[in-house]
């Protein structure tokens, strides 16, 4: 039997219950804009932030 570490949301840092997936958490707890903003901030080599935020 393998040991499963709890998943932590990269946006809000909430530790999820072992029976809850990150996908379910992201869809239920965060807007599309929050998820997109996080992804852009992780992959933008310039580190620039949107003026709209």
Buried (B, 14 or more C-beta within 10 A) or exposed (E): EEEEEEBEBEBEEEEBEEEEEEEEBBEEBBEEEEBEBBEEEEEEEEEEEEEEE
